[in-house]
Amino acid sequence: MKYGRTYNFSAGPATMPEPVLEEIRDEMMNYRGSGMCVMEMSHRSKVFQQIIDEAEADLRELMGIPDNYKVLFVQGGATLQFAMIPMNLMKNGKAVYIETGAWSKKAIAEAKKYGEVIVAASSKDQNYSYIPDCSDLDIPEDTDYVYICENETIHGVTWPKLPNTKGHILVSDQSSMFLSKPCNVSDYGLIYGGVQKNVGPAGLAIVIIREDLIREDLDPKTPIYCRYDTHANAGSMYNTPNCWAIYVCGKVFKYLKSLGGLEAMARINEDKAKVFYDFLDQSKMFTGTVRKQDRSLMNIPFVTESKELDAEVVAYTKAHGFENLKGHKSVGGLRASIYNAMPKEGVEALVECLKKFETERG
Ligand SMILES: *Cc1c(COP(=O)(O)O)cnc(C)c1O
């Protein structure tokens, strides 16, 4: 590994593509002759306007975002969206949520403050280890939207197929799978993600919203920052945006384009995840915790027979240069997050290390 870097399996903030970090380094003291670093620059400057415009254009190209969707760069991470979504989209005060893990659970708790939340399906009965059948949900006619977390970062489940919303608007938290594979944007009313999982630095959420869902007739007490129309009408610059994160994300978008776009990313990610899942499926010591057809390509939770052994694995891998394999504190066990920027060699090296541990201890 160059620069003495380690293979970092963190769930977020997470590993970044090295070519992007190198470009940022090269532009640090003087961004393209502007005489300053991007973090020193006015967000109202022409130079920054070009940075944000290009970032949006490249994202639109990567995802094939139709013209009737707005792209918003909002601060407050993905968590603020848990509140902004019901604040802005609950017209009848009613929404359907699907509970598939820690992040949809948090979104449900927040939405309940703003209206009636119907949990139409849940996988809580089996510790969020699968995606429930959502082909024929009971959805009231006046439901404002159907909400899913499309990749549960902590529990490691992903939707193999989107739910049947019966004509209602689909809202999706794509934080930990954003740009990991092609996405048919017009299947959704709103897609959002905190970028620190699969794209860039923390503190920025990207919201892709169908224009007709941006309302102006909101509760007048809605904080101005929490209104989608505020951001849409101001080109994401109502106040000072997270300029640095937007700059870095823009670089990642260009990098993904250079690799062949999202189809190429899907192939790379499937190939990479297979290395790890194949290992898990033949191992006698390690077991994946998720039902096979719902396994995430990005976050892979797994366990040994005991907490003590799990802890030993974390210490062993760390000693061999692999960071952040401890599972989330709420679920324990182990977890390898293998986002876009994790090279296949990193996964192969980790598998070799785990095999060695298994042989030594077996
Ligand atoms: C990390 C994460 C969040 C929260 O993101 P913040 O930017 O920390 O608010 C929400 N949803 C999912 C799926 C996540 O992985």
The ligand as an SDF file (V2000), in Angstrom:
LIG
                    3D

 15 15  0  0  0  0  0  0  0  0999 V2000
  -24.9010    6.5520    7.8760 C   0  0  0  0  0  0  0  0  0  0  0  0
  -26.2900    6.4300    7.4490 C   0  0  0  0  0  0  0  0  0  0  0  0
  -27.2450    7.4140    7.7870 C   0  0  0  0  0  0  0  0  0  0  0  0
  -26.8970    8.6180    8.6330 C   0  0  0  0  0  0  0  0  0  0  0  0
  -25.9740    9.4260    8.0080 O   0  0  0  0  0  0  0  0  0  0  0  0
  -25.4180   10.7790    8.6770 P   0  0  0  0  0  0  0  0  0  0  0  0
  -24.7980   11.4780    7.5340 O   0  0  0  0  0  0  0  0  0  0  0  0
  -24.4630   10.3680    9.7380 O   0  0  0  0  0  0  0  0  0  0  0  0
  -26.5820   11.5070    9.2260 O   0  0  0  0  0  0  0  0  0  0  0  0
  -28.5260    7.2380    7.3250 C   0  0  0  0  0  0  0  0  0  0  0  0
  -28.8690    6.1840    6.5800 N   0  0  0  0  0  0  0  0  0  0  0  0
  -27.9900    5.2190    6.2360 C   0  0  0  0  0  0  0  0  0  0  0  0
  -28.4250    4.0650    5.3980 C   0  0  0  0  0  0  0  0  0  0  0  0
  -26.6740    5.3160    6.6600 C   0  0  0  0  0  0  0  0  0  0  0  0
  -25.7910    4.3770    6.3190 O   0  0  0  0  0  0  0  0  0  0  0  0
  1  2  1  0
  2  3  1  0
  2 14  2  0
  3  4  1  0
  3 10  2  0
  4  5  1  0
  5  6  1  0
  6  7  2  0
  6  8  1  0
  6  9  1  0
 10 11  1  0
 11 12  2  0
 12 13  1  0
 12 14  1  0
 14 15  1  0
M  END
$$$$
